[in-house]
Amino acid sequence: MIAGIASPASAITHGSVDQSDHPEVGALIGDKVQSDGTWAYCTGTLISPTVFLTAAHCGGEGQKTARVSFASHYKDGDKVYTGRYIPDSRHMDKSDSYDMAVVVFSAPVPGIKPARLPSLGLLDRFKDDGTLKTMRFTPVGYGSLDPVKRAHKWRFHYTDTRSRTSISFKRLTGRWLELSPNSSRGEGGTCYGDSGGPNYLGGSDSDLLVATTISGVDDGCKSTNVNYRLDTASARQFLGWFVTLP
């Protein structure tokens, strides 16, 4: 997630530990520990036995490989899978357009069922028939938990733990799915570290991945989340190089 469409994404806010509900959601693991003792820096989803989808802005310049953990709470020494890191070649560093990347593993990840991808124009069809506005979504990620503002600065807390929350529909555009927490329902959103992670259509048991976390409109991760649609022809053009699409 990029706060204000400008900085990398964070973690689930006002959510709960995901544990074993979405084992296909994993964390990108750094080569060295960060200053706060954590390792995860972005989130993603297994979309085939050998393909892990994340965000292009999660990668560094010239990055060729990435390490992924599917542990619900990552600890140093836990199993990681290393694969080729391939960003969408249309993505530019200062733009959110085409913000997709995959990690391709040389062998299937065992024991994990991949998430399902949407058919072409799925969200448009729900918008046209009037049902999209009442739908709820489930974001999942390893990002910062419930930021706190102190001395005019936001402070973020990371735990390398997979969490989830529920969030409501706000707006659909040609490229973006905007979602916004409804406080009366106890909903939350995404924050720094959730970038590249899934937004599932439906409740916590859904495996239909319709958009990936890219950005937000506030530094405190309390407002609208901006997510990259996966049901568009443009997104499917990239995904189709790596997986069979519905």
N, C-alpha and C positions, 0 to 999 in steps of 0.2 A: 504494500500500500504506500502511496506517495501522498503525504500530507499536502493539501493545497496544490495538487498536481505538481509536486516539486521534489519531494524527498522519498527515500525508499520505505516500503510498508512495514507495519508492525503487527502486534498481536491482537487476539480476541479480547474485547472488552465486555464486561458484564456477562460472561459466559460460564461454562463449567468444563471440567476436565473431560476429554473425549474418551479416554481409556481405549476400549476395543471396538468402539462404534464405527470408526472409519480407519481401519488398518491400512487402506490404500493411500492415505495422506501421510506424506513424509516431510522431513526437514532437510534442507541443504546444510551440510556440516562443514565448517571452516577447517583449514589445514592446521590452524593453531587456536588455542583458547583465547577468548576475548577478555578484556580487562575485568569484567564482572564475573568471570568464571564460567560463562556459557559458550556454546559452540554453534548453535543454529543461527543462520542469518536470513533465511527465506523459507518458504513453504512450497509444496507442489503436490501433484496427484499422479498416481500410477494409472495410465489410461490404456495400457496393454501390458502383457507380462514383461516386455522389455523397454517400455517407453514411459518416462516420467515427465509430466508437463509442469512448467513453472513460468516465471516472468523473465523476459530478456534483460530487464534492468537489474536483476539479481546477479548477473555475471560481470566479471571484470574484463577490461580490454584484453583481447587476445586469448581469453580463457578457452581451453580445449577440453578439460575434464571437470567433473563435479562429483562430490561425494554425497550420498543420500542415506539417511537413516529412517526406518519406519517404526522405531521405538516410540511408544507413547510418551515416555519421559527419557530423553537421551542422556546417557552418562558416558564419559570417556571410556573407550574400550568396547562399547556396544557395536554390534554388527553394522557395517556400512557397505553400500554398493557403489562402486565407482564406474562411471560411464562417460561417453562422449557428450560434451555440452555443445548444443547447436542452437544458437538464437535465430529467430526469423531475420533474414538478411535485409528485410525492409525496415527494420527498427532502427531509429536514430537515437543517440544518447539523450538528446534534449526533448524528445517527443514521446508521448504515451502510445502513439500509433504502432500497431503490430507488436505490442509488448508481450511476445510469447517466446519461449525457448523450451527445448526438450533435452533430457538426459537419456541417452540411448545405451542400454546395458548389453553386454555381449552374450548374456544368458538370461533366461527368464527369472524374475524374482519369485521364489517359491512360496506357496501357501497364502498368497494375497490375491483376492479377486479385484481386477481393475474396475475403476468407475466407468459408468456409461457416459457417452457423449450425446448431445442433442442432435436431432435431425435438422436439416436446413430450414431456417425461418420459424423454428418452434415458438420462440417468444413473440414474434410478430403475430402468429396465429392466435395466441392467447390474448394478445392486446386487441386484436380485431374482434374477438368474440366477447370481450369485456371481462374475462376472468383474471387477467394478469394483475389488475389493481388490488385484488383481495388475496393474492398469493403471498406465502411467506417462504423464506429461503434460509438455508443453513450454511453459514461460513465456518470453515475449520482452519486452524493455523497454529503456529508455534510462536507467535509474536508476543509483544509486550502486553502485560495484564493491567488493566485499569490505571492509566496514567494519573499522576497527582501533580497539581501545580503548586510549586513552592518558590517563594521569592521571585515571582513573575516568570518562572521557567518550569516547563513540563519535565517531570522525571518519570522514566520508564523502567519497568521491572520485568526482567526476562527469567524464565525458568526452564527452557528447553522442553516444555511440556505441550502436548497437543491438546488444544481446547476447541470448543465449538460454542455457537450461540444461535439465536433466531433473529431474523431481521425482516422488515417489510419492504414491499415494492414502493418506489418513488417515481421513477421515470425511465423510459426506454428510448434510446436514440439508435441511429443506424449502426453504431459501433459499441455503445456503452449500455450497461444495465446499472442504473443508480438505485441503491437501496438505502433505507434510512431507519434507524432504531425507533421503535414506538415505546416510549418509557412506560406507558400505561400497561403494556404487555410484558414489561420486564425484559425487553430486548436489548441486545448489544450490537457491536460491530467489529470491525477489524482495525488493527493498529500496526505499528512498525514491527516487521518480522513476519507478517502474514502475507506479504507480497507473493504472488504466484499461486497462492492457495485457492481451494475450490469454494464456490458458492453453489450449493446443491438446491435444486428446486424441490421444495417440500420440507418435511420435518427431519428430525435427527436420524431417521432410518433410511433416508433417501440416498441413492447412489447415482442420481442423474445430475451430472456436472454441466451447468449451463453457462458459467462465467468464472473468470479468475480474478482474484483481488489485485488491483493495480494502485489505486490512490484513494485519497479522502480529501475533504474540503476544510478540515480544521486540524491544527497541530495536536489537539487533545484527544483525537480519535473518538469523538462523541457525536459526530454529525453524519452527513451523507457519505456513503462509500461508493466509489466509482469502479466498476468492474468490467472487464473485457469480455464481450459476448463471444461464445464459441459456436453459435448457430448461424453465423453469417458466412457468405461465400468467401469473404476475405480471410477469415480465420480458418475455414475449412481448406483453403488453398495450401496453407502451411501444414496443418495437421494431416492432410491427406498424403503427404510424403512419408509419414511414419506409421499411420494406423489406418485400418479400414473403417470408414465412416458410415453411420446409419443413413 
